[in-house]
């Protein structure tokens, strides 16, 4: 999982998945650890990001992981 420089620090991801995201001193989101085990909350946070700044990939294959809507 990565958070791009497009992040505006809205905090939606940290509110949606507080065990997986934190807002750093620069007021931008950061994963609390990488790699992370798959978790629906991470995908929910990625879908909820107003800037689409969160990219979730499979650590083994590098393939994008999409949330099922």
N, C-alpha and C positions, 0 to 999 in steps of 0.2 A: 504494500500500500504506500502511496505517495500523496503528498499534498503539494500542489504546484504553487508557483508564485502568484497565481491568480487569486489566492485566498485573501479575503478581505476581513477575516477575523469575526465573522458574524456570530460564531459560537454555536451554530446549529448542530454541528458535528459533535462538539463536546457535550451538548445537552442531550443529543440522541444516543450517543455511545460514550459516556463519560469514562468508562474503563479502557477505552481505546484511543481517545483523543484528548489533548489538553491545549489550551491557549498559551503560547509562549510569551516571553517578555516583549517581543515585537508585535504582539497582538494578532499573531497568525497561528493557525492550527498546526499541531504536530502530532504524529502518532506517538503513543506512549512507549511503544516498542516495535521493532520490526525484526524479523517477520512476525506476523500475528497469526494465530490459529483462525480458521474461518469462523465467522460469527455473523449472524443476520443483522445485528446492530451496526456493524461496519458498512454493510451494503446499504442499509437504511440511511446512514449518515451520508454516504456517497450520493445517493439519489436525492437527498434533501439539501445538499449544498447549493446555495443560490448561485455560485460562480462555477459550478461543475469542476472544482479544483481537486477533487479526490479521485484518484485512480486506484482501483483494486486489481491486482494481478495474482495469478496462481504462482506461488514461489517455485514450484517444481518445473512448470512449463513456461512461465512468463506470459501465458495467455490471459487476456482480460477476463475478469469475473464480473458478470452482470447480475443485477438483482432481478428476481422474477417479480413482475408487477401483477 
